[in-house]
Amino acid sequence: MIDTKPLSALPDPDTQAGFYDGVAVKRLLAWVVDTVLIALATIVVATLPLFIGWFFLPFIFLVLSILYRAGTIASASATPGMRVFNVELRNNQGMHLTGGEAVVHTLGYLVCTAFFLPQMISVLMILLTARGQALHDVITGTALINKPSDF
């Protein structure tokens, strides 16, 4: 017997395209908001210990980025930037991400953005795949979608 169950419970981009409309642009804008918030937090943290933190600026930014992204995605399946643009991450079962999934997704995101080739592959995948998934989304089995209405 052939198994006809879908491989994913994520919305089908062919029959439920509204979940993916405009998500690529919203994703970029959310990234800008999140990066600004993390940068502001980094400046505050680096300045507190008599400016000594400025010597560790990249490390502070990295740590705050991990805490910010993993923490907010684990709690609401979206960063504050994503919430501003009404998008959220869902796993392959169509559910909000768990804490563990949020950490894995965040680490995958950081690896993909730290290196040129995975970053370019991610951009192309966002623009060319049906669900607009980046490389780290495909690897972790997640997708960014327009937030479903509560009604």
N, C-alpha and C positions, 0 to 999 in steps of 0.2 A: 504494500500500500504506500502511496506517495504522501508525504507530509506536506500539507498545504498551508500550515501556519506561517504567518509572516516571521521573518528573522528578527524583527524589532517591533516594539509597541509604540515607537515614535510615530507622530503623524506622517501619513504618506504624502510626499510632496506633489504627487500627481492628483490626488483626490482632495487633499486638504492644504492647498498651496498657501492659504492665508496665514498659516503658522510660520511660513518662511518669507513672506513678503517684506522686503526692506531690511531684513535681518543683517545683511552684510554691512550696510551703512550704519545701522544702529550699533553693531558690534564695534566698528571703528570709533564712533563717537563715545561709546561707553568706555572703550580703552583709554581715550583721551581723558575723560573725567576721572577714571580710576588712577591713571598715571599722575595726574595733577594732585589728587588727594594723597597718594603715597609719597610723592615728592615733598609736599608740604609737611607731612608727618615726619619725613626724614630730616628736613631742615630743623624742625622743632627738637627732635631727639638729638641730632648732632650738635645743636647749640646749647642744650641744657648743661652738660658738664664742662662749662667754661671753654667752649668751642673745641675741646679736644676731640670730640666726635667727628669733626670735619676730616680728620686723618683716616677715618674708617667709613667714610660716606658710602662707597659702593656696597660694603658689607651691610651697613645699616639699611640701605635701600632694599637689598635682597631679602634680609630677614623680615622687614616690615611688609614687603610685597607678598612673601609666603604667608605670613600671619593674616594679612588683610584679605587676600584672595581665598585662601583655604577656609578661614573663619567665616567670611560672609557667604561664600558658596555653600558651606556646610549648614549654615543657619537658615538661609532663604533661597538657596539654589541660584543666587545671583549676587553679583557685587553691587555696591551702591550705584555705580555707573550703569550697569545693566538695568537696575530698577528704574533709574531716571528715564530710560528709553523703553521700558516695559517689555524686556526680554528676559528669559531665564533658561538655565541649563536643565536638560532632562537626560536621564540615562536610557539605555536600550529598552527598559520596561516602561518607559514613558513617565517615570516617577522623578521626584526631586532627588538630588544627589545626597548620599549619606556622607558622614564625616570622612570616612576612608576614601570614598570616591572623589570627594572634593580635594583631598590632599594629593591623590594620584593625578587628578586633572591639573591641579596647580603646578605640580612638579613637571608634568608633561609640557604644559604651557611654557614654563620657564626654560626648559631645555630647547624647545622649538624656537623660542625667541632669542636665545643666546647665540645661536649659530645661523649663519646666512642661508645656507641651503635649506634646512628645514623650515626656516621662516618664509622663504620664497615659495616652497612647495605648499605651505599652509595658505598663503595668500592666493595662489592659483586654485587650490582646492575650494576655498571659500567662494571664489568667483565662478567655478566651473561645476561643482557637484550639486546634485539636486537638493540636498539638505543644507548646503553651504557650510559643511563641516571643515574645520582646519585639521591638519595632520594629527594634532594631539586629541582632537575630538574623536576622530576615527579610531585611533589607538585605544582610547579609554571608553569607547562606546557611548559617547554623549553627543548632543546636538543643542545648539542655541535656537530657541523658538520664540515667537511672539507669545507673550503671556496669555494663556486662555482666560476668557472672561469668567468671573465668579458666578455669573447669572445663568 
